[in-house]
Amino acid sequence: MGLTQSVSTPSPSPSSASPSSAAPPDGSVLAIDAGNSKTDVALIGPDGSVLGAARGGGFRPPVVGAERAVASLAPLVEEVARQAGRSGAAGAGHVSACLANVDLPSEEEELTGVLAERGWGATVTVANDTFALLRAGVGDDGEPTGVSVVCGAGINCAGIGHGGRVARFPAIGRISGDWGGGGYLSEEALWWGARAEDGRGEPTELARALPAHFGLTTMYELIEALHLGRLEPGRRHELTPVLFAVAGAGDGIARAIVERQAEEVVTMAVVALGRLDLLGEEPRWCWAAGCSRPAIRCWTTGSANCSRSAPRRPSRGWSPRRRCSAPRCWAWTAPARRNRRTPGCARTTPRPMTRKVEPKVLPKRNEKGREDRDPNKIQARPVTSPGAAVHTAATPTATPTRNPGQGGGLVSYPPTTGRAAPPPAPAAPPRTAWAEGLDRARAAATTEPGRLRVIGAVLAALVVAFGAVTAWQVSDRQTAADAVAERSQPLSADAAQIYRSLADADTTATGGFLAGGQEPPQVRQRFVRDIDTASKLLVRAAANTEGSSSARDEIRKINQLLPVYTGLIDSARANNRQGLPLGGAYLRYANDTMRDKLLPAAGRLYQAETARLGEDYEDAEAWPWVAIATGLVALGALGWAQRREFHRTNRVLNRGLLTATAASTVVMLWLVVGHAVASTQLSDSDDHGAKSLQVLNEARIDSLRARADENLTLVARGAVVVDEDGANKGKDAYDVSYGSRMSALVGKASGGRPSDGSLLDKARALADDDEGREPVEKAGDRIREWQVRHKAARTADDAGDYRKALTKVIGAKDSTGESFDAVDSQLAKALDHEQREFQQAADDGRGAFTAMALGAGVLAVLGAAGAVLGIGRRLSEYR
C-alpha cells in the first residue's frame, strides 16, 4: 500500500440499514469518535446543537472483531437517543464514525457495512480517527487542507490536499514503519531501564523511576510483576508520563527517547505535506498527544516550511554520548565500537600491554654439556624478552655494580675469594603505612607543636561528631513526630472509622429490616454509604500500611468477607419484602458474619495501627542520650584545652576555642530545650488527643453494637439464647449483649452520671476543656434516657405487644432510635473536637524540631573551625 492514497467511503445501500428499528431520519448527525482508550458519541441536531452525548471504553476491532466492537457502541447510542428524547435507535440522518484501528480501506468498508446494519442513520461514513482531529483543526473558510498527527497509544498522521487528495499511513505498527506512541515509548523505557540496572546499558534514572511508579524498588521486581501478570499489561501505558518526567529532569537516555519521538512526529508531518504538495504553503497543524504532555517543541505550528529541526538520536542498540578525559571530545559510540578513534580525543590509542620480566640465573655448562653446580662458578646471564629491557641475576658470591655511562643491562662483578660467601641475612619485613604513621605521630607528640596539632584535631573531630550525632538523632525524632501526625494517627483513625462504618452498616440493616418490607430510602442510603466508606478506607489503609503483615492480613480478610456480608443482607431484604420468615434467618446469619468475623478483624486492624502509633510516640519522645553524651565529652575536652592553655601561657581567653565552646553550648541547649518542648507537646497530644480519640472511638462503636443488639432482639424474638452455664443461661443472647455494651459505656448503675471506669467516664477525664467535656456529658444523659426507653420496649415485647415494642424501638418520636441518634451525634462532635486538639498539639511538638538538625550541623562546623583556628594561633608562635 502506498503512503498516499485517495480514500472515499462508499455510502451504505438502503438494504444495509434497518428502517424498522430506527426512527424516521432527519437532518441530525450521529457522531462517533472511538479511540484506543475511550469512545465519545454525540447526536447533533440540524442546527448544530448537541442533543445528547455519552462516553465509553476503547474501540478495538482487531482484538474483539468488527461485530463485537460495533456492538459495544450500542449502549452509548441508546444513551444519546434517550437524552434526545428518542426511543430505540438514534434515527439520525447521517452517521459519521471516526474510529481507531481502522487503518486500511478494507477495514473501513467492513465497518461501514456493520454500522449500516445497525440502522442508526440513513447514511454512514467511516474514517480513521485521525481525520476527526484533522477536521477539528482545519477551518471552514476556503478549501480545507492540512495535516494532523495523533500520538496516543500509537502514532498516526493524515492530511488533506487540494482537490480532496488524502495522505495517510497504514499505522499498523513496526511492520508498517511506525515508531513511537505511548505503547512503544513505555516498552523503550523498560528496555533502557532493564539494561541500566543489569549493567548492559548506560546508567539512567529510568531504572529507579519506572519501578517506583508501581511502588517497587528494582527493575527486576517490575519485570517479574509484568511477566507473571501481577500488573495488568494495560498499565504499561502509565510508564510513558514517567518517561517524560525523567526526560524533563535532564536524564540523557530519557531525553534521547523523547527527542526521537519528536523527530518521528516531524517526519510523518513532512512526508504527508510533501506528498500533498503542501510544503510550499502554510498548512494548518494539529497536535494531539495522549502519550505525552505538550513539552515537545521540536517544530513550530503554523510554519510555512517545515524541516527536521530535532537532532537525530540513535535508536535501540546505541548508547548516549560519553565524555572521555580529553577536553572537547564528545563521541557517539556504538557498544560494539567502543575503541574506535575519535578526533581530538586523548585516549584514541590503546595502551601497550607491559609485563615485568624477572631475571633468571642460568648455570654454566661444563665441557661435558652438564650443568656446573659449583656455586663459585655460577655466572649471571642476561635473559631478554621481546620488547623488554635486559635483566640480570646476581651470583651468590658477588654483588653486581652498574658501570656509570654504560648501557642499562651492563654490569660488572668485584673479585671473589673463590669460596662461597655466607648466606645473606633475611630482609626485614616491609613496614606498613599504618605503622609508619604511628611512629611519626609518637615522634610528633614529644614536642609541644605536635601535641597542639593532636589536640586541635581531636577537638575538631569531637565538635563535628557532636553536631553530626545531634543532627542524626534529631532527624530520627522529627521523622517519628511527622509519622505520628501524618501517618500513624490518621491510619489509626481510619481503622476506627472502618470499624464504625461496619458496625453502623449492621445496625442500619437491622433497623431497616424491622421497618418491614418497604425499607425507608434513607435507611438504604445510609447502609450503602457505610459500606462505601469502609471500602474506600480499606483501599487507603492497604496503600499506606507499610511493613505490618498483621495489618495487611486483616485488610485482606475484611475485603474477602465484606461481599459475603452484603450478599446475605440483600437476601434478607429480598425475603423480607416478600414476607417470608427466611429473611430473619438471613439477617441473623449476616449479623453473625459481621459480629464473629468482620468486626473482630476490623478490631485487630485498629489495634495494630494503634500499636504502631504508640511506637512512633515512643521514638519521637525518646531522649537523644548519645548526642547529649557526645556533647558533654566535646564540652569537657574544650574546657580542658582552655585550662591547659591558661596554665601554660597565662592567657585567659583563646578566641577560637571560646567560639567552639560557645557553638557547642548553643547546640547542647537547643537540643535539650527543644527536645523537652517537643516531648511535652507530643505527650499532651497523646494524653489529651490520641488516647481520648481511642476511648471515644470505642464508646461510639459500643453504642452502635448495642443498637444492633437491640434491633436483633426484636428480629430474633427469642430464637437465639445463651446456652452457656451462668446467670444468663436461657436468656435472649442479643439482649444480654446489649446489656454488656451499656455497662461498658456508662457502668452497671441504672441512673446518674457514668460510673467510674466506664468509657464515658474515661472520655470525660481525658477531655481538657469544656468544649470536649460537654458533648461527652450530653451523650451520657442520652444513654440513660435510652436505657429507660429500652426497658419499656422490652416490657411491651415480653407482654406480647410486639407492635408497641417495635414503635418504642424504631418510632420517630420518644423511641430508643431517637436516643441512639442523639448519642451518636454527641460522640461524633466530641471526636471532631479531640481530633483538632490532637492535630494542634502534634504540630506544635514536631515544630520544636524545625531546623534543629540543620542548625546543629552549621554550628558544629563553626565550632570545629574555631577550634582549629584557636590551636593554629598557638602553633604560629612556634614558627
Salt bridges, closest charged atoms under 4 A:
ASP26 OD2 - ARG86 NH2 2.77
ASP40 OD1 - ARG55 NE 2.71
GLU79 OE2 - ARG82 NH2 2.61
GLU108 OE2 - ARG168 NH1 2.73
ASP140 OD1 - ARG135 NH2 2.89
ASP141 OD1 - ARG284 NH2 3.54
GLU143 OE1 - HIS162 ND1 3.00
GLU187 OE2 - ARG236 NH1 2.56
GLU188 OE1 - ARG316 NH2 2.75
ASP198 OD2 - ARG200 NH2 2.75
GLU202 OE2 - ARG322 NH2 2.88
GLU202 OE2 - ARG338 NH1 3.46
GLU205 OE2 - ARG208 NE 2.35
GLU224 OE1 - ARG230 NH2 2.96
GLU238 OE1 - HIS213 NE2 2.89
GLU238 OE2 - ARG235 NE 2.83
GLU259 OE2 - ARG255 NH2 3.58
GLU259 OE1 - ARG313 NE 3.07
GLU263 OE2 - ARG312 NH1 3.69
GLU264 OE1 - ARG260 NH1 3.21
ASP277 OD2 - ARG165 NH1 3.40
GLU281 OE2 - HIS162 NE2 2.80
GLU358 OE2 - LYS356 NZ 3.69
GLU371 OE2 - ARG365 NH2 3.83
GLU371 OE1 - ARG373 NH2 2.44
ASP439 OD2 - ARG431 NH2 2.09
ASP439 OD1 - ARG442 NH1 2.87
GLU448 OE1 - ARG451 NH2 3.33
GLU448 OE1 - ARG644 NH2 3.18
GLU448 OE1 - ARG648 NH1 3.77
ASP482 OD1 - ARG846 NH1 3.19
GLU486 OE2 - ARG846 NH1 2.58
ASP494 OD1 - ARG540 NH2 3.02
ASP504 OD1 - ARG526 NH2 2.63
GLU519 OE1 - ARG573 NE 2.82
GLU546 OE1 - ARG487 NH1 3.91
ASP553 OD1 - ARG556 NH1 2.91
GLU554 OE2 - ARG604 NE 3.05
ASP570 OD1 - ARG524 NH1 3.73
ASP570 OD1 - ARG573 NH1 3.49
GLU609 OE1 - ARG612 NH2 3.19
ASP616 OD2 - ARG487 NH2 3.54
GLU645 OE2 - ARG874 NE 3.68
ASP684 OD1 - HIS688 NE2 3.89
ASP687 OD1 - LYS691 NZ 3.39
ASP702 OD1 - ARG741 NH1 3.56
ASP709 OD1 - ARG595 NH2 2.26
GLU710 OE1 - ARG707 NH1 2.67
GLU710 OE2 - HIS790 ND1 2.74
ASP725 OD1 - LYS729 NZ 2.94
ASP735 OD1 - HIS790 NE2 3.15
ASP756 OD1 - ARG753 NH1 3.85
ASP761 OD1 - ARG753 NH2 3.46
ASP769 OD1 - HIS833 NE2 2.93
ASP770 OD1 - ARG773 NH2 2.86
GLU771 OE2 - HIS833 ND1 3.65
GLU771 OE2 - ARG836 NH2 3.51
GLU774 OE2 - LYS778 NZ 3.25
GLU777 OE2 - ARG764 NE 2.76
GLU785 OE1 - ARG782 NH2 2.94
GLU785 OE2 - ARG789 NH2 3.56
ASP797 OD2 - ARG794 NH1 2.79
ASP798 OD1 - ARG794 NH2 3.47
ASP814 OD1 - ARG789 NH2 3.50
GLU818 OE1 - ARG789 NH1 3.33
ASP824 OD1 - ARG700 NE 2.94
ASP843 OD1 - ARG846 NH2 3.20
GLU877 OE2 - ARG651 NH1 2.33
GLU877 OE1 - ARG874 NH1 2.76
